[in-house]
Amino acid sequence: EAMIPVEIGVQSLRFVHFTEDNNEEGLRCILDLVEELRDKAAIRVAAYQQRVSRYYNKRVSPRPLRQGDLVLHNSAVVDHRYQRKTCPCLGRTIQDQEGPPPRNIQT
């Protein structure tokens, strides 16, 4: 025969020691510290971005480009709005990088 478990009347410490006044006071203290926490987070983000930038710039070799130089145009990196459907765009000059070249239609 199935037995119904007996409810135990022991309450948790959190429930026993909870008071509205202490809770509200704690929330107000946390709200006072929010700006300080945001400032610390912004400092951490800036430091992280600086480290990542230093790491990246150590490994990059600068290559100055002038207008008219040929550039290998990787189709995986291209913005899909300007990508041609038939083939990847190889050997386009820097001045053509803004978008697809205009089509000349002859009738």
N, CA, C and O atoms as CSV, one atom per row, in Angstrom:
chain,resi,resn,atom,element,x,y,z
A,1,GLU,N,N,0.827,-1.169,0.000
A,1,GLU,CA,C,0.000,0.000,0.000
A,1,GLU,C,C,0.884,1.249,0.000
A,1,GLU,O,O,1.899,1.287,0.695
A,2,ALA,N,N,0.510,2.260,-0.765
A,2,ALA,CA,C,1.307,3.480,-0.884
A,2,ALA,C,C,1.131,4.341,0.356
A,2,ALA,O,O,0.050,4.430,0.939
A,3,MET,N,N,2.239,4.974,0.738
A,3,MET,CA,C,2.198,5.844,1.918
A,3,MET,C,C,2.448,7.291,1.491
A,3,MET,O,O,3.273,7.547,0.613
A,4,ILE,N,N,1.759,8.205,2.091
A,4,ILE,CA,C,1.956,9.624,1.825
A,4,ILE,C,C,3.069,10.110,2.743
A,4,ILE,O,O,3.009,9.898,3.954
A,5,PRO,N,N,4.109,10.774,2.167
A,5,PRO,CA,C,5.216,11.236,3.027
A,5,PRO,C,C,4.736,12.321,3.990
A,5,PRO,O,O,3.904,13.164,3.653
A,6,VAL,N,N,5.283,12.267,5.175
A,6,VAL,CA,C,4.918,13.234,6.206
A,6,VAL,C,C,5.655,14.542,5.924
A,6,VAL,O,O,6.861,14.537,5.675
A,7,GLU,N,N,4.935,15.656,5.964
A,7,GLU,CA,C,5.554,16.958,5.726
A,7,GLU,C,C,6.394,17.331,6.933
A,7,GLU,O,O,5.944,17.242,8.076
A,8,ILE,N,N,7.608,17.745,6.663
A,8,ILE,CA,C,8.501,18.146,7.745
A,8,ILE,C,C,8.368,19.654,7.922
A,8,ILE,O,O,8.393,20.401,6.944
A,9,GLY,N,N,8.230,20.095,9.149
A,9,GLY,CA,C,8.004,21.507,9.431
A,9,GLY,C,C,9.272,22.315,9.628
A,9,GLY,O,O,9.190,23.422,10.159
A,10,VAL,N,N,10.437,21.829,9.233
A,10,VAL,CA,C,11.691,22.559,9.413
A,10,VAL,C,C,11.851,23.541,8.252
A,10,VAL,O,O,11.792,23.150,7.087
A,11,GLN,N,N,12.049,24.791,8.572
A,11,GLN,CA,C,12.227,25.811,7.543
A,11,GLN,C,C,13.710,26.080,7.327
A,11,GLN,O,O,14.537,25.823,8.201
A,12,SER,N,N,14.028,26.598,6.158
A,12,SER,CA,C,15.426,26.887,5.837
A,12,SER,C,C,15.886,28.133,6.590
A,12,SER,O,O,15.075,28.964,6.998
A,13,LEU,N,N,17.201,28.244,6.764
A,13,LEU,CA,C,17.758,29.398,7.465
A,13,LEU,C,C,17.463,30.692,6.712
A,13,LEU,O,O,17.228,31.737,7.319
A,14,ARG,N,N,17.477,30.609,5.404
A,14,ARG,CA,C,17.202,31.791,4.596
A,14,ARG,C,C,15.780,32.305,4.863
A,14,ARG,O,O,15.560,33.511,4.974
A,15,PHE,N,N,14.853,31.409,4.962
A,15,PHE,CA,C,13.462,31.785,5.210
A,15,PHE,C,C,13.284,32.304,6.633
A,15,PHE,O,O,12.524,33.245,6.860
A,16,VAL,N,N,13.976,31.698,7.587
A,16,VAL,CA,C,13.834,32.084,8.995
A,16,VAL,C,C,14.394,33.485,9.237
A,16,VAL,O,O,13.788,34.272,9.963
A,17,HIS,N,N,15.545,33.805,8.637
A,17,HIS,CA,C,16.228,35.075,8.916
A,17,HIS,C,C,15.852,36.199,7.950
A,17,HIS,O,O,16.437,37.280,8.021
A,18,PHE,N,N,14.910,35.978,7.067
A,18,PHE,CA,C,14.514,37.003,6.102
A,18,PHE,C,C,13.639,38.057,6.758
A,18,PHE,O,O,12.665,37.741,7.442
A,19,THR,N,N,14.002,39.319,6.539
A,19,THR,CA,C,13.138,40.427,6.944
A,19,THR,C,C,13.097,41.428,5.791
A,19,THR,O,O,14.079,41.601,5.070
A,20,GLU,N,N,11.971,42.070,5.633
A,20,GLU,CA,C,11.796,43.035,4.536
A,20,GLU,C,C,12.782,44.191,4.655
A,20,GLU,O,O,13.337,44.643,3.653
A,21,ASP,N,N,13.002,44.672,5.888
A,21,ASP,CA,C,13.881,45.833,6.085
A,21,ASP,C,C,15.318,45.517,5.685
A,21,ASP,O,O,15.963,46.302,4.991
A,22,ASN,N,N,15.816,44.358,6.128
A,22,ASN,CA,C,17.189,43.977,5.773
A,22,ASN,C,C,17.332,43.785,4.267
A,22,ASN,O,O,18.346,44.158,3.679
A,23,ASN,N,N,16.323,43.208,3.657
A,23,ASN,CA,C,16.362,42.973,2.216
A,23,ASN,C,C,16.413,44.300,1.459
A,23,ASN,O,O,17.212,44.463,0.536
A,24,GLU,N,N,15.566,45.238,1.849
A,24,GLU,CA,C,15.527,46.533,1.165
A,24,GLU,C,C,16.826,47.303,1.376
A,24,GLU,O,O,17.316,47.958,0.457
A,25,GLU,N,N,17.381,47.229,2.577
A,25,GLU,CA,C,18.644,47.908,2.867
A,25,GLU,C,C,19.783,47.320,2.027
A,25,GLU,O,O,20.628,48.055,1.514
A,26,GLY,N,N,19.797,46.010,1.894
A,26,GLY,CA,C,20.819,45.363,1.068
A,26,GLY,C,C,20.704,45.746,-0.396
A,26,GLY,O,O,21.713,45.962,-1.066
A,27,LEU,N,N,19.472,45.831,-0.897
A,27,LEU,CA,C,19.271,46.229,-2.292
A,27,LEU,C,C,19.731,47.666,-2.527
A,27,LEU,O,O,20.308,47.970,-3.571
A,28,ARG,N,N,19.481,48.545,-1.568
A,28,ARG,CA,C,19.920,49.937,-1.712
A,28,ARG,C,C,21.447,50.031,-1.710
A,28,ARG,O,O,22.013,50.832,-2.454
A,29,CYS,N,N,22.116,49.229,-0.890
A,29,CYS,CA,C,23.589,49.215,-0.881
A,29,CYS,C,C,24.127,48.756,-2.232
A,29,CYS,O,O,25.094,49.319,-2.745
A,30,ILE,N,N,23.502,47.740,-2.798
A,30,ILE,CA,C,23.940,47.237,-4.104
A,30,ILE,C,C,23.732,48.300,-5.176
A,30,ILE,O,O,24.588,48.481,-6.042
A,31,LEU,N,N,22.597,49.008,-5.127
A,31,LEU,CA,C,22.338,50.065,-6.108
A,31,LEU,C,C,23.350,51.201,-5.994
A,31,LEU,O,O,23.701,51.824,-6.997
A,32,ASP,N,N,23.820,51.474,-4.777
A,32,ASP,CA,C,24.840,52.509,-4.606
A,32,ASP,C,C,26.163,52.099,-5.249
A,32,ASP,O,O,26.930,52.956,-5.688
A,33,LEU,N,N,26.431,50.806,-5.306
A,33,LEU,CA,C,27.705,50.320,-5.841
A,33,LEU,C,C,27.656,50.008,-7.337
A,33,LEU,O,O,28.677,49.642,-7.919
A,34,VAL,N,N,26.495,50.144,-7.966
A,34,VAL,CA,C,26.356,49.762,-9.378
A,34,VAL,C,C,27.286,50.575,-10.268
A,34,VAL,O,O,27.939,50.011,-11.146
A,35,GLU,N,N,27.363,51.888,-10.060
A,35,GLU,CA,C,28.228,52.732,-10.898
A,35,GLU,C,C,29.686,52.314,-10.761
A,35,GLU,O,O,30.419,52.268,-11.749
A,36,GLU,N,N,30.102,52.011,-9.544
A,36,GLU,CA,C,31.480,51.574,-9.325
A,36,GLU,C,C,31.744,50.251,-10.040
A,36,GLU,O,O,32.804,50.070,-10.639
A,37,LEU,N,N,30.793,49.334,-9.979
A,37,LEU,CA,C,30.956,48.051,-10.664
A,37,LEU,C,C,31.019,48.240,-12.177
A,37,LEU,O,O,31.794,47.565,-12.855
A,38,ARG,N,N,30.213,49.149,-12.707
A,38,ARG,CA,C,30.245,49.431,-14.146
A,38,ARG,C,C,31.588,50.013,-14.558
A,38,ARG,O,O,32.130,49.655,-15.603
A,39,ASP,N,N,32.127,50.913,-13.737
A,39,ASP,CA,C,33.430,51.500,-14.046
A,39,ASP,C,C,34.518,50.431,-14.062
A,39,ASP,O,O,35.375,50.423,-14.946
A,40,LYS,N,N,34.480,49.530,-13.081
A,40,LYS,CA,C,35.467,48.446,-13.044
A,40,LYS,C,C,35.341,47.547,-14.268
A,40,LYS,O,O,36.347,47.123,-14.836
A,41,ALA,N,N,34.114,47.257,-14.672
A,41,ALA,CA,C,33.899,46.417,-15.854
A,41,ALA,C,C,34.412,47.115,-17.107
A,41,ALA,O,O,35.013,46.472,-17.968
A,42,ALA,N,N,34.184,48.424,-17.221
A,42,ALA,CA,C,34.668,49.169,-18.388
A,42,ALA,C,C,36.192,49.166,-18.440
A,42,ALA,O,O,36.777,49.065,-19.518
A,43,ILE,N,N,36.834,49.276,-17.285
A,43,ILE,CA,C,38.298,49.231,-17.227
A,43,ILE,C,C,38.799,47.858,-17.652
A,43,ILE,O,O,39.778,47.758,-18.392
A,44,ARG,N,N,38.135,46.794,-17.190
A,44,ARG,CA,C,38.541,45.436,-17.582
A,44,ARG,C,C,38.383,45.219,-19.077
A,44,ARG,O,O,39.245,44.612,-19.713
A,45,VAL,N,N,37.280,45.716,-19.647
A,45,VAL,CA,C,37.047,45.561,-21.089
A,45,VAL,C,C,38.116,46.313,-21.875
A,45,VAL,O,O,38.639,45.790,-22.860
A,46,ALA,N,N,38.449,47.537,-21.452
A,46,ALA,CA,C,39.468,48.318,-22.155
A,46,ALA,C,C,40.825,47.625,-22.083
A,46,ALA,O,O,41.559,47.598,-23.072
A,47,ALA,N,N,41.165,47.065,-20.922
A,47,ALA,CA,C,42.439,46.357,-20.782
A,47,ALA,C,C,42.465,45.117,-21.664
A,47,ALA,O,O,43.487,44.817,-22.281
A,48,TYR,N,N,41.354,44.397,-21.728
A,48,TYR,CA,C,41.280,43.205,-22.576
A,48,TYR,C,C,41.430,43.578,-24.045
A,48,TYR,O,O,42.168,42.921,-24.780
A,49,GLN,N,N,40.740,44.625,-24.478
A,49,GLN,CA,C,40.841,45.046,-25.874
A,49,GLN,C,C,42.256,45.490,-26.214
A,49,GLN,O,O,42.732,45.250,-27.324
A,50,GLN,N,N,42.924,46.130,-25.279
A,50,GLN,CA,C,44.302,46.556,-25.501
A,50,GLN,C,C,45.225,45.347,-25.644
A,50,GLN,O,O,46.107,45.338,-26.503
A,51,ARG,N,N,45.026,44.323,-24.803
A,51,ARG,CA,C,45.843,43.108,-24.909
A,51,ARG,C,C,45.613,42.406,-26.238
A,51,ARG,O,O,46.565,41.966,-26.883
A,52,VAL,N,N,44.352,42.299,-26.651
A,52,VAL,CA,C,44.038,41.648,-27.925
A,52,VAL,C,C,44.642,42.429,-29.076
A,52,VAL,O,O,45.174,41.833,-30.012
A,53,SER,N,N,44.570,43.749,-29.024
A,53,SER,CA,C,45.135,44.590,-30.074
A,53,SER,C,C,46.651,44.410,-30.153
A,53,SER,O,O,47.206,44.290,-31.245
A,54,ARG,N,N,47.315,44.391,-29.006
A,54,ARG,CA,C,48.769,44.175,-28.992
A,54,ARG,C,C,49.128,42.813,-29.563
A,54,ARG,O,O,50.075,42.693,-30.340
A,55,TYR,N,N,48.377,41.786,-29.184
A,55,TYR,CA,C,48.623,40.426,-29.677
A,55,TYR,C,C,48.463,40.374,-31.190
A,55,TYR,O,O,49.282,39.770,-31.882
A,56,TYR,N,N,47.413,41.003,-31.706
A,56,TYR,CA,C,47.159,40.989,-33.149
A,56,TYR,C,C,48.229,41.788,-33.894
A,56,TYR,O,O,48.754,41.329,-34.909
A,57,ASN,N,N,48.551,42.976,-33.395
A,57,ASN,CA,C,49.497,43.849,-34.089
A,57,ASN,C,C,50.915,43.296,-34.093
A,57,ASN,O,O,51.710,43.661,-34.959
A,58,LYS,N,N,51.251,42.423,-33.145
A,58,LYS,CA,C,52.572,41.791,-33.137
A,58,LYS,C,C,52.758,40.890,-34.342
A,58,LYS,O,O,53.859,40.784,-34.881
A,59,ARG,N,N,51.682,40.241,-34.766
A,59,ARG,CA,C,51.773,39.228,-35.809
A,59,ARG,C,C,51.406,39.733,-37.205
A,59,ARG,O,O,51.509,38.982,-38.175
A,60,VAL,N,N,50.990,40.968,-37.318
A,60,VAL,CA,C,50.580,41.509,-38.614
A,60,VAL,C,C,51.759,42.213,-39.260
A,60,VAL,O,O,52.442,43.018,-38.628
A,61,SER,N,N,51.992,41.896,-40.541
A,61,SER,CA,C,53.031,42.620,-41.266
A,61,SER,C,C,52.358,43.711,-42.093
A,61,SER,O,O,51.464,43.419,-42.887
A,62,PRO,N,N,52.775,44.960,-41.917
A,62,PRO,CA,C,52.123,46.051,-42.644
A,62,PRO,C,C,52.426,45.979,-44.140
A,62,PRO,O,O,53.562,45.731,-44.543
A,63,ARG,N,N,51.413,46.196,-44.939
A,63,ARG,CA,C,51.568,46.203,-46.389
A,63,ARG,C,C,50.869,47.446,-46.924
A,63,ARG,O,O,49.645,47.465,-47.059
A,64,PRO,N,N,51.639,48.474,-47.225
A,64,PRO,CA,C,50.994,49.694,-47.728
A,64,PRO,C,C,50.419,49.464,-49.119
A,64,PRO,O,O,51.088,48.900,-49.985
A,65,LEU,N,N,49.189,49.897,-49.335
A,65,LEU,CA,C,48.518,49.742,-50.624
A,65,LEU,C,C,48.228,51.118,-51.200
A,65,LEU,O,O,47.887,52.059,-50.484
A,66,ARG,N,N,48.374,51.205,-52.511
A,66,ARG,CA,C,48.054,52.447,-53.209
A,66,ARG,C,C,46.920,52.174,-54.177
A,66,ARG,O,O,46.623,51.023,-54.497
A,67,GLN,N,N,46.300,53.225,-54.633
A,67,GLN,CA,C,45.210,53.077,-55.583
A,67,GLN,C,C,45.768,52.531,-56.892
A,67,GLN,O,O,46.754,53.039,-57.426
A,68,GLY,N,N,45.122,51.496,-57.393
A,68,GLY,CA,C,45.574,50.848,-58.619
A,68,GLY,C,C,46.263,49.519,-58.368
A,68,GLY,O,O,46.441,48.741,-59.306
A,69,ASP,N,N,46.663,49.228,-57.115
A,69,ASP,CA,C,47.271,47.935,-56.799
A,69,ASP,C,C,46.219,46.843,-56.913
A,69,ASP,O,O,45.050,47.058,-56.593
A,70,LEU,N,N,46.646,45.665,-57.372
A,70,LEU,CA,C,45.727,44.536,-57.447
A,70,LEU,C,C,45.636,43.858,-56.092
A,70,LEU,O,O,46.633,43.726,-55.381
A,71,VAL,N,N,44.441,43.435,-55.745
A,71,VAL,CA,C,44.183,42.836,-54.444
A,71,VAL,C,C,43.456,41.522,-54.658
A,71,VAL,O,O,42.518,41.455,-55.453
A,72,LEU,N,N,43.881,40.461,-53.950
A,72,LEU,CA,C,43.167,39.193,-53.994
A,72,LEU,C,C,41.899,39.352,-53.172
A,72,LEU,O,O,41.953,39.652,-51.979
A,73,HIS,N,N,40.781,39.151,-53.806
A,73,HIS,CA,C,39.474,39.403,-53.196
A,73,HIS,C,C,38.895,38.066,-52.763
A,73,HIS,O,O,38.422,37.311,-53.612
A,74,ASN,N,N,38.914,37.745,-51.467
A,74,ASN,CA,C,38.434,36.467,-50.960
A,74,ASN,C,C,36.909,36.479,-50.921
A,74,ASN,O,O,36.311,37.355,-50.295
A,75,SER,N,N,36.286,35.524,-51.577
A,75,SER,CA,C,34.822,35.521,-51.654
A,75,SER,C,C,34.172,35.150,-50.327
A,75,SER,O,O,32.993,35.447,-50.133
A,76,ALA,N,N,34.894,34.513,-49.405
A,76,ALA,CA,C,34.314,34.140,-48.114
A,76,ALA,C,C,34.175,35.357,-47.204
A,76,ALA,O,O,33.328,35.361,-46.310
A,77,VAL,N,N,34.988,36.383,-47.416
A,77,VAL,CA,C,34.990,37.548,-46.547
A,77,VAL,C,C,34.129,38.676,-47.110
A,77,VAL,O,O,33.786,39.612,-46.389
A,78,VAL,N,N,33.788,38.595,-48.362
A,78,VAL,CA,C,33.079,39.669,-49.055
A,78,VAL,C,C,31.680,39.844,-48.481
A,78,VAL,O,O,31.042,38.879,-48.061
A,79,ASP,N,N,31.221,41.071,-48.471
A,79,ASP,CA,C,29.844,41.358,-48.099
A,79,ASP,C,C,28.941,40.719,-49.152
A,79,ASP,O,O,29.126,40.961,-50.345
A,80,HIS,N,N,27.985,39.922,-48.740
A,80,HIS,CA,C,27.188,39.126,-49.672
A,80,HIS,C,C,26.278,39.980,-50.552
A,80,HIS,O,O,25.779,39.490,-51.565
A,81,ARG,N,N,26.054,41.227,-50.196
A,81,ARG,CA,C,25.228,42.083,-51.048
A,81,ARG,C,C,25.940,42.403,-52.358
A,81,ARG,O,O,25.289,42.625,-53.379
A,82,TYR,N,N,27.291,42.430,-52.337
A,82,TYR,CA,C,28.046,42.807,-53.520
A,82,TYR,C,C,28.706,41.614,-54.200
A,82,TYR,O,O,29.393,41.792,-55.206
A,83,GLN,N,N,28.521,40.425,-53.688
A,83,GLN,CA,C,29.205,39.252,-54.218
A,83,GLN,C,C,28.528,38.778,-55.504
A,83,GLN,O,O,27.301,38.719,-55.592
A,84,ARG,N,N,29.340,38.447,-56.482
A,84,ARG,CA,C,28.799,37.909,-57.725
A,84,ARG,C,C,28.384,36.469,-57.509
A,84,ARG,O,O,28.935,35.781,-56.650
A,85,LYS,N,N,27.429,36.017,-58.271
A,85,LYS,CA,C,26.912,34.671,-58.074
A,85,LYS,C,C,27.717,33.621,-58.837
A,85,LYS,O,O,27.705,32.452,-58.454
A,86,THR,N,N,28.413,34.004,-59.904
A,86,THR,CA,C,29.051,33.003,-60.757
A,86,THR,C,C,30.442,32.624,-60.290
A,86,THR,O,O,30.773,31.438,-60.292
A,87,CYS,N,N,31.278,33.584,-59.885
A,87,CYS,CA,C,32.657,33.253,-59.513
A,87,CYS,C,C,33.164,34.268,-58.496
A,87,CYS,O,O,32.626,35.371,-58.395
A,88,PRO,N,N,34.204,33.897,-57.738
A,88,PRO,CA,C,34.794,34.865,-56.825
A,88,PRO,C,C,35.504,35.961,-57.616
A,88,PRO,O,O,35.965,35.734,-58.734
A,89,CYS,N,N,35.583,37.127,-57.034
A,89,CYS,CA,C,36.175,38.277,-57.714
A,89,CYS,C,C,37.668,38.309,-57.422
A,89,CYS,O,O,38.068,38.646,-56.307
A,90,LEU,N,N,38.493,37.969,-58.392
A,90,LEU,CA,C,39.938,37.974,-58.214
A,90,LEU,C,C,40.542,39.109,-59.023
A,90,LEU,O,O,40.099,39.389,-60.137
A,91,GLY,N,N,41.559,39.767,-58.460
A,91,GLY,CA,C,42.305,40.761,-59.190
A,91,GLY,C,C,41.603,42.086,-59.371
A,91,GLY,O,O,41.921,42.817,-60.309
A,92,ARG,N,N,40.674,42.420,-58.522
A,92,ARG,CA,C,40.017,43.722,-58.627
A,92,ARG,C,C,40.933,44.782,-58.037
A,92,ARG,O,O,41.678,44.500,-57.098
A,93,THR,N,N,40.890,45.972,-58.562
A,93,THR,CA,C,41.721,47.042,-58.026
A,93,THR,C,C,41.045,47.656,-56.812
A,93,THR,O,O,39.852,47.458,-56.580
A,94,ILE,N,N,41.824,48.405,-56.044
A,94,ILE,CA,C,41.312,48.999,-54.814
A,94,ILE,C,C,40.186,49.982,-55.111
A,94,ILE,O,O,39.241,50.082,-54.328
A,95,GLN,N,N,40.263,50.707,-56.217
A,95,GLN,CA,C,39.225,51.686,-56.507
A,95,GLN,C,C,37.886,51.025,-56.786
A,95,GLN,O,O,36.856,51.695,-56.710
A,96,ASP,N,N,37.858,49.720,-57.111
A,96,ASP,CA,C,36.615,49.008,-57.379
A,96,ASP,C,C,36.020,48.358,-56.135
A,96,ASP,O,O,35.000,47.676,-56.244
A,97,GLN,N,N,36.610,48.540,-54.966
A,97,GLN,CA,C,36.195,47.811,-53.774
A,97,GLN,C,C,34.855,48.266,-53.213
A,97,GLN,O,O,34.296,47.561,-52.372
A,98,GLU,N,N,34.314,49.392,-53.625
A,98,GLU,CA,C,33.068,49.884,-53.035
A,98,GLU,C,C,31.883,48.984,-53.341
A,98,GLU,O,O,30.978,48.866,-52.515
A,99,GLY,N,N,31.864,48.364,-54.476
A,99,GLY,CA,C,30.724,47.534,-54.842
A,99,GLY,C,C,30.971,46.868,-56.174
A,99,GLY,O,O,32.072,46.957,-56.718
A,100,PRO,N,N,29.970,46.206,-56.705
A,100,PRO,CA,C,30.157,45.521,-57.979
A,100,PRO,C,C,30.295,46.533,-59.111
A,100,PRO,O,O,29.713,47.616,-59.050
A,101,PRO,N,N,31.062,46.188,-60.141
A,101,PRO,CA,C,31.202,47.112,-61.264
A,101,PRO,C,C,29.878,47.227,-62.017
A,101,PRO,O,O,29.095,46.277,-62.024
A,102,PRO,N,N,29.612,48.370,-62.650
A,102,PRO,CA,C,28.359,48.521,-63.393
A,102,PRO,C,C,28.348,47.611,-64.616
A,102,PRO,O,O,29.380,47.395,-65.251
A,103,ARG,N,N,27.186,47.088,-64.932
A,103,ARG,CA,C,27.055,46.191,-66.080
A,103,ARG,C,C,26.724,47.003,-67.326
A,103,ARG,O,O,25.895,47.911,-67.291
A,104,ASN,N,N,27.377,46.664,-68.408
A,104,ASN,CA,C,27.086,47.295,-69.692
A,104,ASN,C,C,26.249,46.320,-70.501
A,104,ASN,O,O,26.735,45.264,-70.904
A,105,ILE,N,N,25.011,46.665,-70.736
A,105,ILE,CA,C,24.113,45.788,-71.487
A,105,ILE,C,C,23.944,46.367,-72.887
A,105,ILE,O,O,23.509,47.506,-73.059
A,106,GLN,N,N,24.297,45.561,-73.878
A,106,GLN,CA,C,24.152,45.998,-75.268
A,106,GLN,C,C,22.967,45.283,-75.886
A,106,GLN,O,O,22.789,44.079,-75.698
A,107,THR,N,N,22.159,46.027,-76.621
A,107,THR,CA,C,21.001,45.399,-77.266
A,107,THR,C,C,21.123,45.446,-78.763
A,107,THR,O,O,20.238,44.964,-79.470
